[in-house]
Protein backbone atom coordinates (compact mmCIF):
# COMPACT_ATOMS: atom_id res chain seq x y z
CA UNK A 1 0.00 0.00 0.00
CA UNK A 2 1.43 3.32 -1.07
CA UNK A 3 1.88 6.10 1.43
CA UNK A 4 -0.57 8.83 0.52
CA UNK A 5 1.41 11.48 2.38
CA UNK A 6 3.82 13.26 0.04
CA UNK A 7 7.17 14.53 1.27
CA UNK A 8 7.42 18.23 2.11
CA UNK A 9 9.37 20.20 -0.48
CA UNK A 10 12.91 21.13 0.52
CA UNK A 11 13.32 24.78 1.55
CA UNK A 12 14.91 26.90 -1.10
CA UNK A 13 18.03 28.79 -0.18
CA UNK A 14 17.89 32.34 -1.48
CA UNK A 15 20.57 33.24 -3.96
CA UNK A 16 23.19 35.67 -2.69
CA UNK A 17 22.70 39.25 -3.67
CA UNK A 18 25.00 40.25 -6.48
CA UNK A 19 25.51 43.76 -5.23
CA UNK A 20 25.93 42.93 -1.52
CA UNK A 21 28.87 44.80 -0.02
CA UNK A 22 31.79 42.60 0.88
CA UNK A 23 32.97 44.90 3.68
CA UNK A 24 31.76 47.68 5.92
CA UNK A 25 31.34 50.93 4.09
CA UNK A 26 33.74 53.64 5.28
CA UNK A 27 32.34 56.39 7.43
CA UNK A 28 31.62 59.59 5.55
CA UNK A 29 34.31 62.19 5.95
CA UNK A 30 33.57 65.24 8.01
CA UNK A 31 32.86 68.40 6.13
CA UNK A 32 35.49 71.05 5.65
CA UNK A 33 33.51 73.43 7.85
CA UNK A 34 33.44 70.94 10.71
CA UNK A 35 37.18 70.35 10.55
CA UNK A 36 37.83 74.09 10.34
CA UNK A 37 35.60 74.66 13.35
CA UNK A 38 37.53 72.16 15.46
CA UNK A 39 40.83 73.72 14.36
CA UNK A 40 39.65 77.21 15.31
CA UNK A 41 38.43 75.96 18.69
CA UNK A 42 41.75 74.28 19.46
CA UNK A 43 44.32 76.63 17.92
CA UNK A 44 42.45 79.89 17.36
CA UNK A 45 43.85 81.33 20.60
CA UNK A 46 47.39 80.72 19.32
CA UNK A 47 46.67 82.82 16.24
CA UNK A 48 45.28 85.60 18.44
CA UNK A 49 48.32 85.37 20.74
CA UNK A 50 50.77 85.66 17.84
CA UNK A 51 48.82 88.58 16.39
CA UNK A 52 48.84 90.47 19.69
CA UNK A 53 52.58 89.82 20.12
CA UNK A 54 53.36 91.09 16.61
CA UNK A 55 51.29 94.25 17.06
CA UNK A 56 52.74 94.94 20.53
CA UNK A 57 56.30 94.38 19.28
CA UNK A 58 55.72 96.86 16.45
CA UNK A 59 54.20 99.52 18.70
CA UNK A 60 56.51 99.11 21.71
CA UNK A 61 60.11 98.01 20.97
CA UNK A 62 60.75 97.19 24.64
CA UNK A 63 57.97 94.61 24.51
CA UNK A 64 60.00 92.34 22.23
CA UNK A 65 63.10 92.44 24.44
CA UNK A 66 64.40 89.21 25.95
CA UNK A 67 64.23 90.59 29.48
CA UNK A 68 60.55 91.46 29.04
CA UNK A 69 59.83 87.99 27.64
CA UNK A 70 61.48 86.41 30.67
CA UNK A 71 59.46 88.56 33.04
CA UNK A 72 56.18 87.76 31.28
CA UNK A 73 56.79 84.02 31.22
CA UNK A 74 57.88 83.85 34.86
CA UNK A 75 54.77 85.67 36.00
CA UNK A 76 52.63 83.44 33.79
CA UNK A 77 54.21 80.20 35.01
CA UNK A 78 52.38 80.22 38.36
CA UNK A 79 48.97 80.74 36.77
CA UNK A 80 49.86 78.14 34.14
CA UNK A 81 50.46 75.45 36.76
CA UNK A 82 47.15 76.24 38.44
CA UNK A 83 45.34 76.34 35.09
CA UNK A 84 46.76 72.93 34.18
CA UNK A 85 44.89 71.33 37.06
CA UNK A 86 41.81 73.38 36.24
CA UNK A 87 41.89 72.05 32.67
CA UNK A 88 41.66 68.46 33.84
CA UNK A 89 38.79 69.33 36.17
CA UNK A 90 36.79 71.22 33.54
CA UNK A 91 37.27 68.47 30.95
CA UNK A 92 35.43 66.13 33.34
CA UNK A 93 32.57 68.64 33.52
CA UNK A 94 33.52 70.04 36.94
CA UNK A 95 34.86 73.29 38.35
CA UNK A 96 37.34 74.13 41.11
CA UNK A 97 36.84 77.51 42.77
CA UNK A 98 39.26 76.77 45.61
CA UNK A 99 42.54 77.03 43.69
CA UNK A 100 43.17 80.71 44.49
CA UNK A 101 42.93 80.19 48.24
CA UNK A 102 44.83 76.90 48.01
CA UNK A 103 47.57 78.71 46.05
CA UNK A 104 47.94 81.30 48.81
CA UNK A 105 47.84 78.66 51.54
CA UNK A 106 50.51 76.62 49.76
CA UNK A 107 52.81 79.64 49.64
CA UNK A 108 52.44 80.39 53.35
CA UNK A 109 52.97 76.76 54.34
CA UNK A 110 56.04 76.51 52.10
CA UNK A 111 57.59 79.66 53.61
CA UNK A 112 56.85 78.41 57.13
CA UNK A 113 58.30 74.94 56.46
CA UNK A 114 61.37 76.25 54.62
CA UNK A 115 63.18 76.70 57.95
CA UNK A 116 63.44 72.89 58.07
CA UNK A 117 64.91 72.55 54.61
CA UNK A 118 64.08 72.08 50.95
CA UNK A 119 62.04 68.87 51.20
CA UNK A 120 59.87 70.18 54.03
CA UNK A 121 59.17 73.37 52.10
CA UNK A 122 57.84 71.31 49.19
CA UNK A 123 56.19 68.40 50.95
CA UNK A 124 54.15 70.32 53.54
CA UNK A 125 52.16 72.44 51.03
CA UNK A 126 51.77 69.49 48.66
CA UNK A 127 50.37 67.24 51.40
CA UNK A 128 47.98 69.85 52.81
CA UNK A 129 46.80 71.21 49.46
CA UNK A 130 46.54 67.73 47.99
CA UNK A 131 44.38 66.74 50.98
CA UNK A 132 42.05 69.67 50.28
CA UNK A 133 41.71 68.52 46.68
CA UNK A 134 41.11 64.96 47.85
CA UNK A 135 38.28 66.09 50.14
CA UNK A 136 36.77 68.03 47.24
CA UNK A 137 36.92 64.95 45.03
CA UNK A 138 35.41 62.64 47.64
CA UNK A 139 32.49 64.97 48.33
CA UNK A 140 31.81 65.47 44.63
CA UNK A 141 32.32 61.87 43.47
CA UNK A 142 31.07 59.87 46.45
CA UNK A 143 28.50 62.17 48.03
CA UNK A 144 27.27 63.49 44.64
CA UNK A 145 27.53 67.10 45.77
CA UNK A 146 27.71 69.96 43.29
CA UNK A 147 31.32 70.94 42.41
CA UNK A 148 30.44 74.64 42.62
CA UNK A 149 29.22 74.37 46.21
CA UNK A 150 31.99 72.03 47.39
CA UNK A 151 34.87 74.04 45.97
CA UNK A 152 33.32 77.33 47.08
CA UNK A 153 33.28 75.95 50.62
CA UNK A 154 36.92 74.87 50.19
CA UNK A 155 37.81 78.37 48.98
CA UNK A 156 36.47 79.83 52.22
CA UNK A 157 37.98 77.07 54.36
CA UNK A 158 41.47 77.37 52.84
CA UNK A 159 41.43 81.15 53.21
CA UNK A 160 40.27 80.74 56.81
CA UNK A 161 43.10 78.30 57.59
CA UNK A 162 45.53 80.75 56.00
CA UNK A 163 44.33 83.65 58.16
CA UNK A 164 44.34 81.55 61.33
CA UNK A 165 47.86 80.32 60.59
CA UNK A 166 49.17 83.86 60.08
CA UNK A 167 47.26 85.60 62.91
CA UNK A 168 44.87 87.33 60.52
CA UNK A 169 47.76 88.16 58.20
CA UNK A 170 49.86 89.84 60.88
CA UNK A 171 52.62 87.21 60.68
CA UNK A 172 54.66 86.84 57.50
CA UNK A 173 56.93 83.81 57.21
CA UNK A 174 60.20 84.38 55.38
CA UNK A 175 62.19 81.98 53.25
CA UNK A 176 65.87 81.80 54.34
CA UNK A 177 68.10 83.65 51.93
CA UNK A 178 70.54 81.62 49.80
CA UNK A 179 68.63 78.45 50.62
CA UNK A 180 68.01 75.71 48.07
CA UNK A 181 64.29 76.42 48.22
CA UNK A 182 64.81 80.13 47.44
CA UNK A 183 66.98 79.09 44.51
CA UNK A 184 64.10 77.02 43.16
CA UNK A 185 62.03 80.17 42.70
CA UNK A 186 64.77 82.64 41.84
CA UNK A 187 67.36 80.56 39.97
CA UNK A 188 67.48 80.17 36.20
CA UNK A 189 68.92 78.09 33.38
CA UNK A 190 70.05 79.95 30.25
CA UNK A 191 68.28 83.01 31.60
CA UNK A 192 64.91 81.30 32.08
CA UNK A 193 63.71 80.80 35.63
CA UNK A 194 63.09 77.39 37.16
CA UNK A 195 59.34 78.07 37.49
CA UNK A 196 59.14 78.38 33.69
CA UNK A 197 60.94 75.08 33.16
CA UNK A 198 58.81 73.33 35.79
CA UNK A 199 55.63 74.62 34.14
CA UNK A 200 56.79 73.42 30.71
CA UNK A 201 57.64 69.96 32.05
CA UNK A 202 54.25 69.71 33.76
CA UNK A 203 52.43 70.78 30.61
CA UNK A 204 54.37 68.23 28.56
CA UNK A 205 53.44 65.51 31.04
CA UNK A 206 49.83 66.72 31.09
CA UNK A 207 49.62 66.60 27.31
CA UNK A 208 50.92 63.02 27.26
CA UNK A 209 48.54 62.07 30.05
CA UNK A 210 45.56 63.51 28.25
CA UNK A 211 46.27 62.25 24.73
CA UNK A 212 48.31 59.06 25.15
CA UNK A 213 46.85 57.27 28.16
CA UNK A 214 43.59 55.54 28.98
CA UNK A 215 43.19 57.89 31.94
CA UNK A 216 43.09 60.84 29.56
CA UNK A 217 40.46 59.19 27.40
CA UNK A 218 38.45 58.47 30.53
CA UNK A 219 38.49 62.19 31.36
CA UNK A 220 36.89 63.01 28.02
CA UNK A 221 34.33 60.21 28.42
CA UNK A 222 33.35 61.36 31.92
CA UNK A 223 33.01 64.96 30.73
CA UNK A 224 30.98 63.92 27.70
CA UNK A 225 28.47 61.90 29.73
CA UNK A 226 29.06 60.64 33.25
CA UNK A 227 26.15 58.20 33.00
CA UNK A 228 27.38 56.75 29.71
CA UNK A 229 30.90 56.42 31.13
CA UNK A 230 29.46 54.48 34.09
CA UNK A 231 27.59 52.13 31.76
CA UNK A 232 30.85 51.57 29.86
CA UNK A 233 32.44 50.38 33.08
CA UNK A 234 34.79 53.34 33.45
CA UNK A 235 35.91 54.37 36.96
CA UNK A 236 33.98 57.64 37.05
CA UNK A 237 34.20 58.30 40.79
CA UNK A 238 37.90 57.46 40.98
CA UNK A 239 38.63 59.69 37.99
CA UNK A 240 36.88 62.68 39.56
CA UNK A 241 38.70 62.14 42.85
CA UNK A 242 42.04 62.04 41.05
CA UNK A 243 41.51 65.22 39.02
CA UNK A 244 40.44 67.27 42.04
CA UNK A 245 43.41 65.91 44.01
CA UNK A 246 45.72 66.86 41.13
CA UNK A 247 44.18 70.32 41.02
CA UNK A 248 44.91 70.82 44.72
CA UNK A 249 48.46 69.50 44.35
CA UNK A 250 49.24 71.77 41.40
CA UNK A 251 47.77 74.83 43.13
CA UNK A 252 49.88 74.07 46.21
CA UNK A 253 53.00 73.59 44.08
CA UNK A 254 52.42 76.90 42.29
CA UNK A 255 51.99 78.64 45.64
CA UNK A 256 55.22 77.11 46.96
CA UNK A 257 57.13 78.25 43.86
CA UNK A 258 55.69 81.74 44.23
CA UNK A 259 56.78 81.87 47.87
CA UNK A 260 60.28 80.78 46.86
CA UNK A 261 60.41 83.55 44.27
CA UNK A 262 59.15 86.22 46.68
CA UNK A 263 61.17 84.81 49.63
CA UNK A 264 58.05 85.02 51.79
CA UNK A 265 54.57 83.64 52.27
CA UNK A 266 52.39 86.55 51.18
CA UNK A 267 48.83 86.22 52.47
CA UNK A 268 47.05 88.49 50.01
CA UNK A 269 47.97 86.61 46.82
CA UNK A 270 45.61 84.32 44.95
CA UNK A 271 42.50 86.49 45.29
CA UNK A 272 40.52 85.95 42.08
CA UNK A 273 43.12 83.55 40.71
CA UNK A 274 40.49 80.88 40.20
CA UNK A 275 38.69 83.19 37.78
CA UNK A 276 41.91 83.86 35.86
CA UNK A 277 42.55 80.12 35.63
CA UNK A 278 39.03 79.42 34.38
CA UNK A 279 39.34 82.25 31.85
CA UNK A 280 42.64 80.89 30.53
CA UNK A 281 41.22 77.38 30.23
CA UNK A 282 38.06 78.50 28.41
CA UNK A 283 39.92 80.95 26.16
CA UNK A 284 42.22 78.02 25.30
CA UNK A 285 39.28 76.10 23.83
CA UNK A 286 38.19 73.83 26.67
CA UNK A 287 34.40 73.59 26.88
CA UNK A 288 32.88 74.55 30.23
CA UNK A 289 30.36 71.73 29.86
CA UNK A 290 33.23 69.23 29.69
CA UNK A 291 34.17 66.52 27.23
CA UNK A 292 36.56 68.59 25.07
CA UNK A 293 39.75 70.52 25.64
CA UNK A 294 43.50 70.57 25.26
CA UNK A 295 46.56 71.24 27.38
CA UNK A 296 48.28 73.31 24.69
CA UNK A 297 45.22 75.56 24.36
CA UNK A 298 45.37 76.31 28.08
CA UNK A 299 49.04 77.27 27.77
CA UNK A 300 48.25 79.71 24.95
CA UNK A 301 45.35 81.10 26.97
CA UNK A 302 47.59 81.76 29.97
CA UNK A 303 50.21 83.44 27.78
CA UNK A 304 47.56 85.58 26.10
CA UNK A 305 46.33 86.88 29.45
CA UNK A 306 49.93 87.55 30.54
CA UNK A 307 50.73 89.37 27.29
CA UNK A 308 47.61 91.53 27.61
CA UNK A 309 48.60 92.50 31.16
CA UNK A 310 52.14 93.33 30.04
CA UNK A 311 50.87 95.32 27.08
CA UNK A 312 48.66 97.39 29.38
CA UNK A 313 51.74 98.06 31.51
CA UNK A 314 53.64 99.10 28.38
CA UNK A 315 50.94 101.61 27.46
CA UNK A 316 51.37 103.27 30.84
CA UNK A 317 48.27 105.45 30.70
CA UNK A 318 46.02 102.49 31.57
CA UNK A 319 45.82 100.84 34.97
CA UNK A 320 45.70 97.12 35.65
CA UNK A 321 41.91 97.08 35.95
CA UNK A 322 41.71 97.25 32.17
CA UNK A 323 43.19 93.75 32.05
CA UNK A 324 39.99 92.42 33.63
CA UNK A 325 37.91 94.27 31.05
CA UNK A 326 39.93 92.88 28.14
CA UNK A 327 40.04 89.37 29.61
CA UNK A 328 36.28 89.44 30.14
CA UNK A 329 35.79 90.57 26.57
CA UNK A 330 37.95 87.74 25.26
CA UNK A 331 36.05 85.26 27.43
CA UNK A 332 32.66 86.36 26.10
CA UNK A 333 33.85 86.17 22.50
CA UNK A 334 35.33 82.70 23.01
CA UNK A 335 32.22 81.30 24.73
CA UNK A 336 29.96 82.66 21.97
CA UNK A 337 32.31 81.22 19.34
CA UNK A 338 32.30 77.84 21.08
CA UNK A 339 28.50 77.73 21.09
CA UNK A 340 28.40 78.64 17.40
CA UNK A 341 31.02 76.05 16.46
CA UNK A 342 29.33 73.33 18.49
CA UNK A 343 25.99 74.11 16.86
CA UNK A 344 27.51 74.11 13.37
CA UNK A 345 29.18 70.72 13.98
CA UNK A 346 25.84 69.23 15.05
CA UNK A 347 24.21 70.36 11.82
CA UNK A 348 27.00 68.99 9.54
HELIX and SHEET records of a PDB file:
HELIX    1   1 UNK A   32  UNK A   59  1                                  28    
HELIX    2   2 UNK A   61  UNK A   64  5                                   4    
HELIX    3   3 UNK A   66  UNK A   91  1                                  26    
HELIX    4   4 UNK A   99  UNK A  113  1                                  15    
HELIX    5   5 UNK A  114  UNK A  116  5                                   3    
HELIX    6   6 UNK A  118  UNK A  141  1                                  24    
HELIX    7   7 UNK A  147  UNK A  165  1                                  19    
HELIX    8   8 UNK A  180  UNK A  186  1                                   7    
HELIX    9   9 UNK A  194  UNK A  212  1                                  19    
HELIX   10  10 UNK A  214  UNK A  224  1                                  11    
HELIX   11  11 UNK A  226  UNK A  231  1                                   6    
HELIX   12  12 UNK A  236  UNK A  262  1                                  27    
HELIX   13  13 UNK A  273  UNK A  283  1                                  11    
HELIX   14  14 UNK A  295  UNK A  315  1                                  21    
HELIX   15  15 UNK A  321  UNK A  347  1                                  27    
SHEET    1   A 2 UNK A 188  UNK A 189  0                                        
SHEET    2   A 2 UNK A 192  UNK A 193 -1                                        
END                                                                             
